Amino acid sequence: MGAPMARHLAGRHDVVVWNRTAAKAQGLGATVAGSPAEAVDGADVVVTMLSDGPAVARVMDGITLGAEQLWWQASTVGIEWIGRLGDRLVDGPVLGTRQPAEQGKLTVLASGPGRDRLADVFEPVAAKVVDLGDEIGAGTRMKLVLNMWVLALVEGLAETLALAEGLRIDPRQFLEIITGGLMDTPYAHLKGEQMIERSFEPSFPLALAAKDAGLVADAARDAGLDLPLPALIRDQMGKAVQAGHGDEDLAATFLASWLERSS
C-alpha cells in the first residue's frame, strides 16, 4: 500500500521515503532516506503506512515533530494503538487494496485536527475522503466497522464455496444463481474465482486480514459487545496463515476449510 501511495505523492510533491526493507523504497520517484529521522527532517507532512501499531511506534520512536509538521497516520492500527500514538496526528486509515492504491483511488477516513490541511496530500492517492470530524480515533473506528463487513463477506463466501465443493456442487453454479439478485455482489465473483482456481495473487495479504479481524474482535469486546464472528474469522484465517499462506490474498482463507482433510 505504501509504495503506490508514495509513487502518486511523488508525482505531485517532493517526497522522501524510508522503508524497513530498503529495496522496497527504490524506484518510487522519491528520495530514499537512511532512517525515519532523516525522512522526517524538514518535512511539512509525515505519512506512516505500516502493518500495525507496534510497527508504527517503533518507526516513530525518538522522533519529535515540529510545531508546524502534520502527521498523517494511514495505517490500520486499532483503537488501543491509535490512542497510544498520541495527539499529534491525523487519524486517516485508508480503505482499499493494492489495485485502488496503484490507481490512486483509495478512500481516506480522516479524523483529527489538521485534516483539512491535508487536501493536497490526500488528493493524489484517494478517490474519496470521508471527513469524520475532529476526534482522533473516529477514522480508526470507522475502518474497523468497514473491515468487519469485508472480512465477514470473504469468510462467509469461503465457507459457502467450501460447502458447495464438499457437497459435490459446482461452486460456479452458486455464483451464477446469485448473479443479478439481491444476494449478489461483485466482490463475491472476484474473490470466488480466486478460491475456485486456488489462485491467490495478493491484493491484500491474508496475514494482515487476520490481524485486522483481531483488531475488530478487541474493539467489540472493549465496547461490551458479544460479537463472536470477528474472533472466529481471526482464528480461521490464522489456520491458513499458520499453514504458510499468510502472504497470499485474503481469499486464501478458503484453504483453511480443507486443511484437516488434506493433512
LINCOR-V228025 format. One record per run of one state. SS is the DSSP state (~ for helix, > for strand, _ for the rest). FROM is the first residue (numbers start at 1). TO is the last residue. If there is no record, write none. Layout:
<<SS & FROM & TO> <SS & FROM & TO>>
//
This chain:
<<_ & 1 & 1> <~ & 2 & 10> <_ & 11 & 15> <> & 16 & 17> <_ & 18 & 21> <~ & 22 & 25> <_ & 26 & 30> <> & 31 & 32> <_ & 33 & 35> <~ & 36 & 40> <_ & 41 & 44> <> & 45 & 48> <_ & 49 & 52> <~ & 53 & 60> <_ & 61 & 69> <> & 70 & 73> <_ & 74 & 77> <~ & 78 & 84> <_ & 85 & 89> <> & 90 & 91> <_ & 92 & 93> <> & 94 & 95> <_ & 96 & 97> <~ & 98 & 103> <_ & 104 & 105> <> & 106 & 111> <_ & 112 & 114> <~ & 115 & 122> <_ & 123 & 125> <> & 126 & 131> <_ & 132 & 137> <~ & 138 & 166> <_ & 167 & 170> <~ & 171 & 178> <_ & 179 & 185> <~ & 186 & 197> <_ & 198 & 204> <> & 205 & 205> <~ & 206 & 222> <_ & 223 & 227> <~ & 228 & 245> <_ & 246 & 248> <> & 249 & 249> <~ & 250 & 262> <_ & 263 & 263>>
//
